[in-house]
Structure formats: C-alpha cells, structure tokens
C-alpha cells in the first residue's frame, strides 16, 4: 500500500480554484503535446477543451484580484501542486528525454 500523501495546505477557496484550474490546463497541454501524443483525435479534443479551461483559470485569478488577493503565496501554492502530483503532470508538457539518455 503506497504511503498516504501529505495533507493539502490551507488555501482560500479562490486559491484552491486557481490550483485546480491550473492543473486542468496543464493536463490538457500534456495531452496536446505532439512529442508525447498518440493520436490526433485525442489532441484535438484536448485543444478544443483548452479554451474553456483557460477561461476558467482566468476567472479564478480575476476573483482573487477583485477580492484584494493581490499576492500569490508561491510556497504554499507549490506545496498544494506537489500534493496534487503537479510535478509529474507538468512534466508531460515538456519534451520527453532522448532515447538512451
């Protein structure tokens, strides 16, 4: 049985929304990545969804800004991203390693 992940840090509702929407965009970009893709249809579907998810990410940031949350608490948000497997998910956006390296 794998170890239980650490708990999420305390986030405002808007910060939680920001993290969730950001990871949705990252996941879609990973599916679109031509260096990792398997078929055009899956990439096309992810690209079609990307505009809506990017708008939701923008809206989450807008809510934060309008509420006076002018600062991103990067360390806390980074902890939340790590707990939610953000490192692996973001890694799918980049180029895979060269074969044999």
C-alpha positions in Angstrom: 0.0 0.0 0.0 1.5 3.4 -1.0 2.1 5.9 1.7 -0.6 8.4 2.3 0.2 11.8 0.7 0.6 14.8 2.9 -2.4 16.9 3.5 -3.1 19.9 1.3 -2.0 23.2 2.8 -4.7 25.6 4.0 -5.9 27.6 0.9 -8.6 30.1 0.4 -11.4 29.0 -1.8 -10.0 31.2 -4.6 -6.5 29.7 -4.2 -8.0 26.2 -4.4 -9.8 27.1 -7.5 -6.7 28.6 -9.0 -4.7 25.4 -8.3 -7.5 23.2 -9.7 -7.9 25.2 -12.9 -4.2 25.5 -13.4 -3.8 21.7 -13.2 -6.6 21.2 -15.7 -4.8 23.4 -18.2 -1.6 21.6 -17.6 -3.3 18.2 -18.1 -4.7 19.4 -21.4 -1.4 20.7 -22.6 0.1 17.4 -21.7 -2.5 15.6 -23.9 -1.8 18.1 -26.8 2.0 17.7 -26.6 3.0 16.4 -30.0 6.1 14.8 -28.6 4.0 12.6 -26.3 0.8 12.2 -28.3 -0.6 9.0 -29.7 -3.4 10.3 -32.0 -4.7 13.5 -33.5 -8.2 13.0 -32.2 -7.2 13.0 -28.6 -5.0 16.1 -29.1 -7.8 17.8 -31.0 -10.3 17.1 -28.2 -7.8 18.4 -25.6 -7.2 21.5 -27.7 -10.9 22.2 -28.0 -11.3 22.0 -24.2 -8.3 24.2 -23.6 -10.0 27.5 -24.3 -12.7 26.8 -21.8 -10.3 25.7 -19.1 -8.0 28.7 -19.8 -11.0 31.0 -19.3 -11.8 29.2 -16.0 -8.2 29.8 -14.9 -8.5 33.5 -15.9 -11.8 33.7 -13.9 -10.2 32.2 -10.8 -7.4 34.8 -11.0 -9.9 37.6 -11.6 -11.9 36.6 -8.5 -8.7 36.6 -6.4 -7.7 40.0 -7.8 -11.2 41.5 -7.2 -11.2 40.2 -3.6 -8.0 42.1 -2.9 -5.8 38.9 -3.0 -3.0 40.7 -4.8 -0.2 38.3 -3.8 0.3 34.7 -4.8 1.7 32.7 -1.9 4.1 30.7 -4.1 5.5 28.4 -1.5 2.0 27.4 -0.2 0.6 27.0 -3.7 3.7 25.0 -4.8 3.1 22.6 -1.8 -0.5 22.2 -3.0 0.7 21.5 -6.5 3.2 18.9 -5.3 0.5 17.1 -3.2 -1.7 17.0 -6.3 1.0 15.4 -8.4 1.7 18.7 -10.2 5.4 17.8 -10.9 4.5 14.7 -12.9 1.5 16.4 -14.6 3.6 19.5 -15.6 6.4 17.2 -16.8 4.1 15.9 -19.5 4.0 19.3 -21.1 7.8 19.2 -21.8 9.9 17.1 -24.1 10.4 13.5 -23.1 14.1 12.5 -22.5 16.1 11.4 -25.5 16.1 7.6 -26.0 19.1 6.2 -24.3 19.8 9.1 -22.1 
